[in-house]
Amino acid sequence: MNRFLLFVFLLVSFSSCNVMPYAEIADPVYQSGDHLQWASLAYEDQNWTKERVDIQDRVYWTRVKLELLKGVGKEGHLGLKIHAFGAFEVYWDGRRIGQNGLVKQSGQEEVPGTADTYFMIPDSLAKKGNHLVAIRASQAYLSHDLREVFITIGVYDQLIKAPLILASFMGMIAGVFLIAALYYFFVFVNSRKKDYAILIFCITCFIFFILLLAEYIKFYITIPYTQFYLRLQIIGFLTFVIALLIPLYFSIQFHFKSTWLLLGILLVALLSIYGYHYGSYDLTAWYFICVMWIGAFLVVGNAILQKEKGAGIVMAGLLVSALIDHFSYSDFSLFVSFSIIILCMLYLHTIRTRDAENEYNSALLLSARLKTELLKKNIQPHFIKNTLTSLIDWIEESPQQGVVFIQALSTEFDLLNEMADETLIPIEKEIELCKVHMKVMQFRKEVQYQWSDSGIDPKEKIPAAILHTILENGISHSKPLPDGSVRFQLNFIRQEKFKQYTLLTIAENREQRGRKQGGTGFKYIKARLTESYGDRWSFSSEATEQGWQTTITIYEKE
């Protein structure tokens, strides 16, 4: 953590350092018309205007006086960077050193140039002292946009390489976020339980990847000045979307109660900013980010008050990103601060993944415990003792029936052993287990147990031994009817949003002293239902005029 803070401090410190400039550059002056003598250093331009005037598609000139503070040195040749709209020719102290596009002339249409152009200054002309940059230009397209001319002087190789190095670094970051977007997209698609926070994170990473490409693609391909604003419009739209997605992600992860109200307020604020500052692309994007920060701070601040896991780290990340954006160069700091925020989102996701793993491990332990419980509750000492005692009596009185008794008991244990490793079993196998158990208990208690069912779908599956457990409770807590029988009726119904099992025990209910609804059998049933269906179930067990009725309802996924 200390190393991280030191890195942030150094980053902020470096961003505030000033490098000694190569030249002192005066403000440009403009004049419509076309005279080659205007390229001369000796020409007097005191009558030229410092503001561009609307010249439609006519030729105009720009003159910029400067003083070179350094000549050609060990660093290499000096270079000139010009940012301007239109097509133009460049003159250094009256000598033509290059062109950008093709200036409009009589009988010749303008070929648009790029917004940023680099030129090498001849060593013979790059002496310390006063110099002049003259630009002969036309702007046949977007002529209403009277954009100023900006000039930068530096080492030519550095002027060329610096943006490419930065673009390469940002390209690596973009690749990381593309891989993250693809990975989490596959995670979301192949997940049985759809976590929409993962989808939002995936979309955010992909949009951030596109945003980085849109920002730095200008260094790799030639973009005519006529298409200059198209890229800015794409960047603005992507920033708009990200400004909504990041607070939404934090709202989902931190269980923010007023998520839709917050998104509505943010949407209104973003649309208002877009409408009020339309055309001011950099300013609009910065305001979008401010709105995103405000929304994220509100959500994360509320999460800190609620003591949500990871809220403190995310808040620290938001603060660091805001500091970097404040102290560093805007185009660079914007993406660095964005990266920090998305890393905070990734950190938050890892916390949720860890919690999910813990829940999964707990589920495995629960499943193992339930398997053990399933066998243990049917191989209890008193059950074995009473069953063997009854078996001895039957063998002595009727060996033939004793053999039937042994076969029924063996079949029940075989079925229980098969089910021990299963979470869900076919309903027909569960019914078979119930019937076999009734046969065993009929020998033990000498009571006529009868089974009937209706509406059963053979394709349905049910948690192992839950009907068997309900049956056991019915046998243990009910007295036979006057005819010496106890009847069990199982009914199954399916509706659009749920399916329901109802097991009715038709018998006389024993008088119970504080019968516990949460006994061992019911705990087993509820644990099995939770293991298979989460919270999408309900369970009820109550006395009726006919005996005792138990209902299990399983709800469909929404």
C-alpha positions as CSV (number, residue, x, y, z in Angstrom):
1,M,0.0,0.0,0.0
2,N,2.9,2.4,0.8
3,R,4.5,1.7,-2.5
4,F,1.2,2.4,-4.3
5,L,0.9,5.8,-2.5
6,L,4.5,6.6,-3.4
7,F,3.8,5.8,-7.0
8,V,0.8,8.1,-7.0
9,F,2.9,10.9,-5.4
10,L,5.6,10.6,-8.0
11,L,3.1,10.5,-10.8
12,V,1.5,13.7,-9.6
13,S,4.9,15.3,-9.1
14,F,6.1,14.4,-12.6
15,S,2.9,15.7,-14.1
16,S,3.6,19.1,-12.6
17,C,7.2,19.4,-13.8
18,N,7.9,22.0,-16.5
19,V,10.4,21.2,-19.2
20,M,12.4,24.1,-20.6
21,P,10.8,25.0,-24.0
22,Y,12.7,25.2,-27.2
23,A,11.1,28.5,-28.3
24,E,9.1,31.4,-27.2
25,I,6.1,31.6,-29.6
26,A,4.1,34.7,-30.2
27,D,0.3,34.7,-30.9
28,P,-0.5,34.0,-34.6
29,V,-1.9,36.8,-36.8
30,Y,-4.1,36.3,-39.8
31,Q,-4.8,38.0,-43.2
32,S,-7.0,37.0,-46.1
33,G,-5.5,37.2,-49.5
34,D,-2.6,35.5,-51.3
35,H,0.8,37.2,-51.6
36,L,4.0,35.2,-51.5
37,Q,6.0,38.1,-49.9
38,W,3.9,37.5,-46.7
39,A,6.2,34.5,-46.1
40,S,9.2,36.8,-45.6
41,L,10.6,37.5,-42.1
42,A,11.1,41.1,-43.0
43,Y,7.5,41.8,-43.9
44,E,5.6,44.0,-41.5
45,D,2.4,42.5,-40.3
46,Q,1.3,44.9,-37.6
47,N,-1.9,45.5,-39.4
48,W,-2.9,41.8,-39.4
49,T,-5.7,40.7,-37.0
50,K,-5.1,38.3,-34.1
51,E,-8.5,36.7,-34.7
52,R,-9.6,34.7,-37.7
53,V,-12.3,36.1,-39.9
54,D,-14.8,34.3,-42.0
55,I,-13.1,33.9,-45.4
56,Q,-15.3,31.1,-46.8
57,D,-13.2,29.0,-49.1
58,R,-10.6,31.7,-50.0
59,V,-6.9,31.5,-49.4
60,Y,-5.6,33.2,-46.2
61,W,-2.2,33.5,-44.5
62,T,-1.1,33.0,-40.9
63,R,2.2,34.4,-39.5
64,V,3.7,33.3,-36.2
65,K,6.9,34.9,-34.9
66,L,9.1,33.0,-32.5
67,E,12.4,33.0,-30.8
68,L,14.4,29.8,-30.8
69,L,16.0,29.4,-27.3
70,K,18.0,26.4,-28.5
71,G,19.7,25.5,-31.7
72,V,20.3,22.1,-33.2
73,G,22.0,20.0,-30.6
74,K,22.8,16.4,-29.7
75,E,19.2,15.5,-29.4
76,G,18.7,15.8,-33.2
77,H,17.0,17.9,-35.8
78,L,14.4,20.4,-34.7
79,G,10.8,19.9,-35.8
80,L,7.6,21.9,-36.1
81,K,4.2,20.6,-35.1
82,I,1.2,22.5,-36.5
83,H,-2.4,22.0,-35.4
84,A,-4.8,23.7,-37.8
85,F,-7.9,23.0,-40.0
86,G,-7.6,23.1,-43.7
87,A,-5.0,22.5,-46.3
88,F,-1.8,24.6,-46.1
89,E,1.8,25.2,-47.2
90,V,4.4,25.9,-44.5
91,Y,7.3,28.5,-44.8
92,W,10.1,28.9,-42.4
93,D,11.8,32.3,-42.7
94,G,10.4,32.5,-46.3
95,R,11.6,29.0,-47.3
96,R,8.9,26.4,-48.0
97,I,9.5,23.3,-45.8
98,G,6.3,21.3,-46.5
99,Q,2.6,21.1,-47.1
100,N,-0.5,19.4,-45.7
101,G,-3.2,18.5,-48.2
102,L,-3.6,20.7,-51.3
103,V,-4.6,24.4,-51.0
104,K,-7.7,25.4,-53.0
105,Q,-6.8,27.4,-56.1
106,S,-8.7,28.5,-59.2
107,G,-9.7,25.4,-61.1
108,Q,-8.4,23.1,-58.4
109,E,-10.5,21.7,-55.5
110,E,-9.0,21.6,-52.0
111,V,-7.6,18.3,-50.8
112,P,-8.2,18.3,-47.0
113,G,-5.2,17.9,-44.7
114,T,-5.0,16.5,-41.3
115,A,-5.5,18.5,-38.1
116,D,-2.0,17.7,-36.7
117,T,1.1,17.8,-39.0
118,Y,4.8,17.5,-38.3
119,F,7.6,19.1,-40.3
120,M,11.4,19.0,-40.0
121,I,13.2,22.3,-39.8
122,P,16.4,22.5,-41.9
123,D,19.5,22.6,-39.7
124,S,20.7,25.7,-41.6
125,L,17.6,27.6,-40.6
126,A,17.3,26.3,-37.1
127,K,19.7,28.9,-35.4
128,K,19.1,30.5,-32.1
129,G,17.2,33.8,-32.5
130,N,14.1,35.2,-34.2
131,H,12.3,33.3,-36.9
132,L,9.0,33.3,-38.7
133,V,6.5,30.5,-39.5
134,A,4.2,31.6,-42.4
135,I,1.3,29.4,-43.4
136,R,-0.6,29.7,-46.7
137,A,-3.9,28.0,-46.2
138,S,-7.5,27.4,-47.3
139,Q,-10.4,25.9,-45.5
140,A,-13.1,25.0,-48.0
141,Y,-14.8,22.6,-45.7
142,L,-16.1,23.5,-42.2
143,S,-15.4,27.1,-43.1
144,H,-17.6,28.3,-40.3
145,D,-15.2,26.7,-37.7
146,L,-12.6,29.5,-37.3
147,R,-10.2,27.3,-35.3
148,E,-6.9,28.9,-34.3
149,V,-3.5,27.7,-35.4
150,F,-1.3,26.2,-32.7
151,I,2.5,25.7,-33.2
152,T,4.9,23.6,-31.2
153,I,8.7,23.5,-31.5
154,G,10.8,20.5,-30.4
155,V,13.2,17.8,-31.4
156,Y,11.7,16.2,-34.5
157,D,12.2,12.6,-33.4
158,Q,10.6,13.3,-30.1
159,L,7.6,15.1,-31.6
160,I,7.0,12.1,-33.8
161,K,7.7,9.3,-31.3
162,A,6.1,10.8,-28.1
163,P,2.5,10.3,-29.2
164,L,3.3,6.9,-30.7
165,I,4.9,5.7,-27.4
166,L,1.9,7.0,-25.5
167,A,-0.5,5.4,-28.0
168,S,1.4,2.1,-27.7
169,F,1.1,2.2,-23.9
170,M,-2.6,2.9,-24.1
171,G,-2.9,0.2,-26.8
172,M,-1.6,-2.4,-24.3
173,I,-4.1,-1.1,-21.7
174,A,-6.8,-1.4,-24.4
175,G,-5.8,-5.0,-25.1
176,V,-6.0,-5.9,-21.4
177,F,-9.6,-4.5,-21.2
178,L,-10.5,-6.3,-24.4
179,I,-9.4,-9.6,-23.0
180,A,-11.2,-8.9,-19.7
181,A,-14.4,-8.0,-21.7
182,L,-14.2,-11.3,-23.7
183,Y,-13.4,-13.4,-20.6
184,Y,-16.3,-12.0,-18.5
185,F,-18.6,-12.2,-21.5
186,F,-17.9,-16.0,-21.7
187,V,-18.3,-16.3,-17.9
188,F,-21.7,-14.6,-18.1
189,V,-22.9,-16.6,-21.1
190,N,-21.9,-20.0,-19.6
191,S,-23.1,-19.3,-16.0
192,R,-26.2,-21.1,-14.9
193,K,-27.1,-18.2,-12.6
194,K,-26.9,-14.9,-14.6
195,D,-25.1,-12.2,-12.6
196,Y,-25.9,-9.0,-14.4
197,A,-23.1,-7.2,-12.6
198,I,-20.7,-9.3,-14.6
199,L,-22.5,-8.3,-17.8
200,I,-22.2,-4.6,-16.9
201,F,-18.6,-5.0,-16.1
202,C,-18.0,-6.8,-19.4
203,I,-19.8,-4.0,-21.4
204,T,-17.8,-1.3,-19.5
205,C,-14.5,-3.0,-20.3
206,F,-15.4,-3.3,-24.0
207,I,-16.6,0.3,-24.2
208,F,-13.4,1.4,-22.5
209,F,-11.5,-0.6,-25.1
210,I,-13.3,1.2,-27.9
211,L,-12.8,4.6,-26.2
212,L,-9.1,4.1,-26.1
213,L,-9.0,3.1,-29.8
214,A,-11.1,6.2,-30.7
215,E,-8.8,8.5,-28.7
216,Y,-5.4,7.3,-30.0
217,I,-6.3,6.0,-33.5
218,K,-5.4,9.5,-34.9
219,F,-1.7,8.6,-34.4
220,Y,-2.0,5.5,-36.7
221,I,-4.3,6.5,-39.5
222,T,-4.7,9.7,-41.5
223,I,-7.9,11.5,-40.6
224,P,-8.8,14.5,-42.7
225,Y,-9.8,17.6,-40.8
226,T,-13.3,17.2,-42.3
227,Q,-13.8,14.1,-40.1
228,F,-12.1,15.6,-37.0
229,Y,-15.3,16.0,-35.0
230,L,-16.7,12.5,-35.8
231,R,-14.0,11.0,-33.6
232,L,-14.8,13.4,-30.8
233,Q,-18.5,12.7,-31.1
234,I,-17.8,8.9,-30.7
235,I,-15.6,9.6,-27.7
236,G,-18.4,11.8,-26.2
237,F,-21.0,9.1,-26.7
238,L,-18.8,6.4,-25.2
239,T,-18.0,8.6,-22.2
240,F,-21.7,9.2,-21.7
241,V,-22.5,5.5,-21.6
242,I,-19.6,4.8,-19.2
243,A,-20.7,7.6,-16.9
244,L,-24.0,5.6,-16.5
245,L,-22.6,2.1,-16.3
246,I,-20.0,2.6,-13.6
247,P,-22.5,4.0,-11.0
248,L,-24.9,1.2,-12.0
249,Y,-22.3,-1.4,-11.4
250,F,-21.4,-0.1,-8.0
251,S,-25.2,0.2,-7.2
252,I,-25.7,-3.5,-8.0
253,Q,-22.6,-4.7,-6.1
254,F,-23.3,-2.6,-3.0
255,H,-27.0,-3.3,-3.0
256,F,-27.9,0.4,-3.3
257,K,-31.6,0.8,-2.7
258,S,-32.4,3.8,-5.0
259,T,-30.5,2.5,-8.0
260,W,-33.1,3.5,-10.6
261,L,-33.7,6.9,-9.0
262,L,-30.0,7.6,-9.1
263,L,-29.7,6.5,-12.7
264,G,-32.7,8.7,-13.7
265,I,-31.0,11.8,-12.0
266,L,-27.7,11.0,-13.7
267,L,-29.3,10.6,-17.1
268,V,-31.1,13.9,-16.8
269,A,-27.8,15.6,-15.7
270,L,-25.9,14.1,-18.6
271,L,-28.5,15.0,-21.2
272,S,-28.5,18.6,-19.8
273,I,-24.8,18.9,-20.0
274,Y,-24.8,17.5,-23.6
275,G,-27.5,20.0,-24.6
276,Y,-26.0,23.1,-22.8
277,H,-22.4,22.5,-23.9
278,Y,-23.0,21.0,-27.3
279,G,-20.0,21.4,-29.5
280,S,-17.5,21.8,-26.6
281,Y,-16.4,18.2,-26.8
282,D,-13.6,18.1,-24.3
283,L,-15.5,20.2,-21.7
284,T,-18.6,18.0,-22.2
285,A,-16.6,14.8,-21.7
286,W,-15.0,16.3,-18.5
287,Y,-18.5,17.2,-17.1
288,F,-19.7,13.6,-17.9
289,I,-16.8,12.3,-15.8
290,C,-17.7,14.7,-13.0
291,V,-21.3,13.4,-13.0
292,M,-20.0,9.8,-13.0
293,W,-17.8,10.6,-10.0
294,I,-20.6,12.2,-8.1
295,G,-22.9,9.2,-8.7
296,A,-20.1,6.7,-7.8
297,F,-19.2,8.7,-4.6
298,L,-22.8,8.6,-3.4
299,V,-23.1,4.9,-3.9
300,V,-19.7,4.0,-2.4
301,G,-20.2,6.4,0.4
302,N,-23.5,4.8,1.3
303,A,-21.8,1.4,1.1
304,I,-19.1,2.5,3.6
305,L,-21.9,3.5,6.0
306,Q,-23.5,0.1,5.5
307,K,-20.1,-1.5,6.0
308,E,-20.1,-3.4,2.7
309,K,-17.0,-5.4,1.8
310,G,-14.5,-3.6,-0.4
311,A,-16.2,-0.2,-0.1
312,G,-13.2,1.4,1.5
313,I,-10.8,0.3,-1.2
314,V,-13.2,1.5,-4.0
315,M,-13.5,4.9,-2.3
316,A,-9.7,5.2,-2.2
317,G,-9.5,4.3,-5.9
318,L,-12.1,7.0,-6.7
319,L,-10.2,9.6,-4.8
320,V,-6.9,8.7,-6.4
321,S,-8.5,8.8,-9.9
322,A,-9.9,12.2,-9.1
323,L,-6.5,13.5,-8.0
324,I,-4.7,12.2,-11.1
325,D,-7.3,13.8,-13.3
326,H,-6.9,17.1,-11.5
327,F,-3.1,17.2,-11.6
328,S,-2.2,15.5,-14.9
329,Y,-2.6,16.3,-18.6
330,S,-6.3,15.9,-19.3
331,D,-6.3,13.4,-22.3
332,F,-3.8,11.1,-20.5
333,S,-5.2,11.5,-17.0
334,L,-8.7,10.8,-18.1
335,F,-7.8,7.3,-19.3
336,V,-5.5,6.6,-16.3
337,S,-8.3,7.6,-13.9
338,F,-10.8,5.5,-15.9
339,S,-8.4,2.5,-15.6
340,I,-8.1,2.9,-11.9
341,I,-11.9,2.9,-11.5
342,I,-12.3,-0.2,-13.7
343,L,-9.6,-1.9,-11.7
344,C,-11.7,-1.0,-8.6
345,M,-14.7,-2.6,-10.3
346,L,-12.5,-5.7,-11.0
347,Y,-11.4,-5.8,-7.4
348,L,-15.0,-5.7,-6.2
349,H,-15.9,-8.5,-8.6
350,T,-13.1,-10.7,-7.2
351,I,-14.5,-10.1,-3.7
352,R,-17.9,-11.3,-4.8
353,T,-16.3,-14.2,-6.6
354,R,-14.5,-15.2,-3.4
355,D,-17.8,-15.0,-1.5
356,A,-19.4,-17.2,-4.2
357,E,-16.6,-19.7,-3.8
358,N,-17.1,-19.7,0.0
359,E,-20.9,-20.3,-0.5
360,Y,-20.1,-23.1,-3.0
361,N,-17.7,-24.8,-0.5
362,S,-20.4,-24.4,2.2
363,A,-22.9,-26.0,-0.2
364,L,-20.5,-28.9,-0.8
365,L,-20.1,-29.4,2.9
366,L,-23.9,-29.2,3.4
367,S,-24.4,-31.7,0.6
368,A,-22.0,-34.1,2.2
369,R,-23.6,-33.7,5.5
370,L,-27.0,-34.3,4.0
371,K,-25.8,-37.5,2.4
372,T,-24.5,-38.7,5.7
373,E,-27.8,-37.6,7.4
374,L,-29.8,-39.5,4.9
375,L,-28.1,-42.7,5.7
376,K,-27.7,-42.0,9.4
377,K,-31.4,-41.3,10.0
378,N,-32.4,-44.6,8.4
379,I,-29.7,-46.7,10.1
380,Q,-30.3,-45.6,13.6
381,P,-29.7,-48.1,16.4
382,H,-33.3,-48.1,17.6
383,F,-34.5,-48.5,14.0
384,I,-32.2,-51.5,13.4
385,K,-33.0,-53.0,16.8
386,N,-36.8,-52.8,16.5
387,T,-36.6,-54.0,12.8
388,L,-34.4,-57.0,13.7
389,T,-36.7,-57.8,16.7
390,S,-39.7,-57.8,14.4
391,L,-37.8,-59.8,11.8
392,I,-37.0,-62.5,14.3
393,D,-40.6,-62.8,15.3
394,W,-41.7,-63.1,11.7
395,I,-39.1,-65.7,10.9
396,E,-40.3,-67.8,13.9
397,E,-44.0,-67.4,13.1
398,S,-43.9,-67.4,9.3
399,P,-40.5,-68.0,7.6
400,Q,-42.0,-67.3,4.2
401,Q,-43.2,-63.8,5.2
402,G,-39.9,-63.3,7.0
403,V,-38.1,-63.7,3.7
404,V,-40.5,-61.1,2.2
405,F,-39.6,-58.8,5.1
406,I,-35.9,-59.3,4.5
407,Q,-36.2,-58.6,0.8
408,A,-38.2,-55.4,1.5
409,L,-35.6,-54.2,4.0
410,S,-32.7,-55.0,1.7
411,T,-34.4,-53.1,-1.2
412,E,-34.9,-50.0,1.0
413,F,-31.2,-50.0,2.0
414,D,-30.2,-50.5,-1.7
415,L,-32.4,-47.5,-2.7
416,L,-31.0,-45.3,0.1
417,N,-27.5,-46.2,-0.9
418,E,-28.2,-45.3,-4.5
419,M,-29.6,-41.9,-3.5
420,A,-26.8,-41.0,-1.1
421,D,-24.7,-39.4,-3.8
422,E,-27.6,-37.8,-5.7
423,T,-29.1,-34.3,-5.1
424,L,-32.1,-34.7,-7.3
425,I,-33.7,-38.1,-8.1
426,P,-36.6,-39.1,-10.4
427,I,-39.9,-38.9,-8.7
428,E,-40.7,-42.5,-9.5
429,K,-37.7,-43.7,-7.6
430,E,-38.7,-41.6,-4.6
431,I,-42.2,-43.1,-4.7
432,E,-40.7,-46.6,-5.0
433,L,-38.6,-45.9,-1.8
434,C,-41.8,-44.8,0.0
435,K,-43.7,-47.9,-1.0
436,V,-40.8,-50.2,0.1
437,H,-40.6,-48.3,3.4
438,M,-44.3,-48.8,3.9
439,K,-43.9,-52.5,3.3
440,V,-41.1,-52.7,6.0
441,M,-43.2,-50.7,8.5
442,Q,-46.2,-52.8,7.7
443,F,-44.3,-55.9,9.0
444,R,-43.0,-54.0,12.0
445,K,-46.3,-52.3,13.2
446,E,-48.8,-54.8,11.6
447,V,-50.7,-51.8,10.2
448,Q,-52.1,-51.7,6.6
449,Y,-50.3,-48.8,4.8
450,Q,-51.8,-47.8,1.5
451,W,-50.4,-45.5,-1.2
452,S,-52.0,-43.6,-4.1
453,D,-50.8,-40.8,-6.3
454,S,-52.2,-38.6,-9.0
455,G,-50.8,-36.1,-11.6
456,I,-47.3,-37.5,-11.3
457,D,-45.0,-36.5,-14.2
458,P,-42.3,-39.3,-14.6
459,K,-39.9,-36.6,-16.0
460,E,-39.9,-34.7,-12.7
461,K,-37.1,-34.8,-10.2
462,I,-37.2,-34.1,-6.5
463,P,-34.6,-33.9,-3.7
464,A,-33.6,-37.3,-2.4
465,A,-35.8,-38.8,0.4
466,I,-37.9,-35.8,1.3
467,L,-41.2,-37.6,0.6
468,H,-39.7,-40.5,2.4
469,T,-39.1,-38.3,5.4
470,I,-42.7,-36.9,5.3
471,L,-43.9,-40.5,5.1
472,E,-41.9,-41.5,8.2
473,N,-43.4,-38.6,10.1
474,G,-46.9,-39.7,9.1
475,I,-46.2,-43.3,10.3
476,S,-44.7,-42.1,13.6
477,H,-47.3,-39.5,14.5
478,S,-50.5,-41.0,13.3
479,K,-52.9,-43.7,14.6
480,P,-54.6,-46.1,12.3
481,L,-58.2,-45.6,11.2
482,P,-60.8,-47.9,12.7
483,D,-60.3,-50.3,9.9
484,G,-56.6,-50.6,10.9
485,S,-55.2,-48.7,7.9
486,V,-53.2,-45.5,7.2
487,R,-53.5,-44.1,3.7
488,F,-51.1,-41.8,1.9
489,Q,-52.2,-39.7,-1.1
490,L,-49.6,-37.8,-3.1
491,N,-50.9,-35.2,-5.6
492,F,-48.8,-33.2,-8.1
493,I,-49.8,-30.1,-10.0
494,R,-47.9,-27.8,-12.3
495,Q,-48.8,-24.1,-12.9
496,E,-47.0,-21.5,-15.0
497,K,-45.0,-20.1,-12.1
498,F,-44.7,-23.1,-9.8
499,K,-45.1,-26.8,-9.2
500,Q,-46.5,-28.3,-6.0
501,Y,-46.4,-31.7,-4.2
502,T,-49.1,-32.4,-1.6
503,L,-48.8,-35.5,0.6
504,L,-52.0,-36.2,2.7
505,T,-51.8,-38.7,5.5
506,I,-55.3,-40.0,6.1
507,A,-55.3,-41.3,9.7
508,E,-56.1,-40.2,13.3
509,N,-53.6,-37.6,14.5
510,R,-51.9,-38.5,17.8
511,E,-52.2,-36.0,20.6
512,Q,-48.8,-34.2,20.6
513,R,-47.3,-32.2,23.4
514,G,-45.9,-29.2,21.6
515,R,-45.2,-30.9,18.3
516,K,-42.2,-29.2,16.8
517,Q,-42.5,-27.9,13.3
518,G,-38.8,-27.6,13.1
519,G,-37.8,-31.2,14.1
520,T,-35.0,-33.2,12.7
521,G,-37.1,-34.4,9.7
522,F,-38.3,-31.0,8.8
523,K,-34.8,-29.5,9.0
524,Y,-33.6,-32.2,6.6
525,I,-36.4,-31.4,4.2
526,K,-35.7,-27.7,4.2
527,A,-32.0,-28.2,3.9
528,R,-32.5,-30.4,0.8
529,L,-34.9,-27.9,-0.7
530,T,-32.4,-25.0,-0.2
531,E,-29.6,-27.1,-1.6
532,S,-31.5,-27.6,-4.9
533,Y,-33.7,-24.5,-5.3
534,G,-32.1,-21.8,-3.2
535,D,-35.0,-19.7,-1.8
536,R,-37.5,-20.6,-4.6
537,W,-39.6,-22.9,-2.4
538,S,-42.1,-23.0,0.4
539,F,-43.0,-25.7,2.9
540,S,-46.0,-26.2,5.1
541,S,-47.2,-29.1,7.3
542,E,-50.5,-28.9,9.2
543,A,-53.4,-30.9,10.6
544,T,-56.6,-31.4,8.6
545,E,-60.0,-33.0,9.1
546,Q,-58.7,-36.1,7.3
547,G,-55.3,-36.3,9.1
548,W,-52.1,-34.4,8.3
549,Q,-51.2,-32.6,5.1
550,T,-47.8,-31.5,4.0
551,T,-47.3,-29.2,1.0
552,I,-44.1,-28.4,-0.9
553,T,-44.2,-25.6,-3.5
554,I,-41.3,-25.0,-5.9
555,Y,-41.3,-21.8,-7.8
556,E,-39.9,-21.3,-11.3
557,K,-37.0,-19.0,-12.0
558,E,-38.0,-15.5,-13.0
